[in-house]
Amino acid sequence: GAFAAPTIITDGATQTIDCGQASHFTWTLGANRTVSTFLNPVGGQIITMEITQDATGSRVLTWPSNVTWPGINTVAPVLQTQAAARDQLRFTWNPGGGA
């Protein structure tokens, strides 16, 4: 199969992730940011996000309420905070309950 380069998310305060356009995204955080929603996903779609800290680091990312995190505490993972640190997160879209 063909592989596509990740879709670059232009940094901004609040982002809508359009899963109808791509499934693999990369984003360098320039400040604390928020993902407002995943738009146009389909059931079973795997969404990969590579999150990179800018040269300052210590950026925080807030996820939409329809993201369910695995585990006992069901809380979002803590991103690495060093300058230029990169985390990769994968989501599987569940049409009945979100990512």
Contacts in CASP RR format, 6 or more apart in sequence:
PFRMAT RR
TARGET T0000
AUTHOR 0000-0000-0000
METHOD contacts of the structure
MODEL  1
GAFAAPTIITDGATQTIDCGQASHFTWTLGANRTVSTFLNPVGGQIITME
ITQDATGSRVLTWPSNVTWPGINTVAPVLQTQAAARDQLRFTWNPGGGA
4 22 0 8 1.000
4 24 0 8 1.000
6 22 0 8 1.000
6 24 0 8 1.000
6 25 0 8 1.000
6 26 0 8 1.000
6 48 0 8 1.000
6 50 0 8 1.000
7 21 0 8 1.000
7 22 0 8 1.000
7 24 0 8 1.000
7 25 0 8 1.000
7 26 0 8 1.000
8 25 0 8 1.000
8 26 0 8 1.000
8 27 0 8 1.000
9 15 0 8 1.000
9 17 0 8 1.000
9 25 0 8 1.000
9 26 0 8 1.000
9 27 0 8 1.000
11 27 0 8 1.000
11 28 0 8 1.000
11 29 0 8 1.000
11 30 0 8 1.000
11 33 0 8 1.000
12 30 0 8 1.000
12 31 0 8 1.000
12 33 0 8 1.000
13 31 0 8 1.000
13 33 0 8 1.000
13 34 0 8 1.000
14 33 0 8 1.000
14 34 0 8 1.000
14 35 0 8 1.000
14 36 0 8 1.000
15 27 0 8 1.000
15 33 0 8 1.000
15 34 0 8 1.000
15 35 0 8 1.000
15 36 0 8 1.000
16 35 0 8 1.000
16 36 0 8 1.000
16 37 0 8 1.000
16 38 0 8 1.000
16 39 0 8 1.000
17 25 0 8 1.000
17 35 0 8 1.000
17 37 0 8 1.000
17 38 0 8 1.000
17 39 0 8 1.000
17 47 0 8 1.000
17 49 0 8 1.000
18 39 0 8 1.000
18 40 0 8 1.000
19 38 0 8 1.000
19 39 0 8 1.000
19 40 0 8 1.000
19 41 0 8 1.000
19 42 0 8 1.000
19 45 0 8 1.000
19 47 0 8 1.000
19 93 0 8 1.000
20 39 0 8 1.000
20 40 0 8 1.000
20 41 0 8 1.000
20 42 0 8 1.000
21 40 0 8 1.000
23 45 0 8 1.000
23 46 0 8 1.000
23 47 0 8 1.000
23 48 0 8 1.000
24 47 0 8 1.000
24 48 0 8 1.000
24 50 0 8 1.000
25 47 0 8 1.000
25 48 0 8 1.000
25 49 0 8 1.000
25 50 0 8 1.000
26 49 0 8 1.000
26 50 0 8 1.000
26 52 0 8 1.000
27 33 0 8 1.000
27 49 0 8 1.000
27 50 0 8 1.000
27 51 0 8 1.000
27 52 0 8 1.000
28 52 0 8 1.000
28 53 0 8 1.000
28 54 0 8 1.000
29 51 0 8 1.000
29 52 0 8 1.000
29 53 0 8 1.000
29 54 0 8 1.000
29 57 0 8 1.000
29 59 0 8 1.000
29 61 0 8 1.000
30 54 0 8 1.000
30 56 0 8 1.000
30 59 0 8 1.000
31 59 0 8 1.000
32 59 0 8 1.000
32 60 0 8 1.000
32 61 0 8 1.000
32 62 0 8 1.000
33 59 0 8 1.000
33 60 0 8 1.000
33 61 0 8 1.000
33 62 0 8 1.000
34 61 0 8 1.000
34 62 0 8 1.000
35 61 0 8 1.000
35 62 0 8 1.000
35 63 0 8 1.000
35 64 0 8 1.000
36 64 0 8 1.000
37 64 0 8 1.000
37 66 0 8 1.000
38 47 0 8 1.000
38 64 0 8 1.000
38 66 0 8 1.000
38 91 0 8 1.000
38 93 0 8 1.000
38 98 0 8 1.000
38 99 0 8 1.000
41 47 0 8 1.000
41 93 0 8 1.000
41 95 0 8 1.000
41 98 0 8 1.000
41 99 0 8 1.000
42 93 0 8 1.000
42 95 0 8 1.000
43 93 0 8 1.000
43 94 0 8 1.000
43 95 0 8 1.000
44 92 0 8 1.000
44 93 0 8 1.000
44 94 0 8 1.000
44 95 0 8 1.000
45 92 0 8 1.000
45 93 0 8 1.000
46 90 0 8 1.000
46 91 0 8 1.000
46 92 0 8 1.000
46 93 0 8 1.000
47 90 0 8 1.000
47 91 0 8 1.000
47 92 0 8 1.000
47 93 0 8 1.000
47 99 0 8 1.000
48 88 0 8 1.000
48 89 0 8 1.000
48 90 0 8 1.000
48 91 0 8 1.000
49 88 0 8 1.000
49 89 0 8 1.000
49 90 0 8 1.000
49 91 0 8 1.000
50 86 0 8 1.000
50 87 0 8 1.000
50 88 0 8 1.000
51 61 0 8 1.000
51 79 0 8 1.000
51 86 0 8 1.000
51 87 0 8 1.000
51 88 0 8 1.000
51 89 0 8 1.000
52 84 0 8 1.000
52 85 0 8 1.000
52 86 0 8 1.000
53 59 0 8 1.000
53 79 0 8 1.000
53 80 0 8 1.000
53 81 0 8 1.000
53 82 0 8 1.000
53 83 0 8 1.000
53 84 0 8 1.000
53 85 0 8 1.000
53 86 0 8 1.000
54 83 0 8 1.000
54 84 0 8 1.000
55 83 0 8 1.000
55 84 0 8 1.000
56 83 0 8 1.000
57 81 0 8 1.000
57 82 0 8 1.000
57 83 0 8 1.000
57 84 0 8 1.000
57 85 0 8 1.000
58 81 0 8 1.000
59 79 0 8 1.000
59 81 0 8 1.000
60 79 0 8 1.000
61 76 0 8 1.000
61 79 0 8 1.000
63 76 0 8 1.000
66 97 0 8 1.000
66 98 0 8 1.000
66 99 0 8 1.000
67 76 0 8 1.000
67 91 0 8 1.000
67 98 0 8 1.000
67 99 0 8 1.000
68 74 0 8 1.000
68 94 0 8 1.000
68 97 0 8 1.000
68 98 0 8 1.000
68 99 0 8 1.000
69 75 0 8 1.000
69 76 0 8 1.000
69 77 0 8 1.000
77 87 0 8 1.000
77 89 0 8 1.000
79 85 0 8 1.000
79 87 0 8 1.000
80 86 0 8 1.000
80 87 0 8 1.000
91 99 0 8 1.000
92 99 0 8 1.000
93 99 0 8 1.000
END
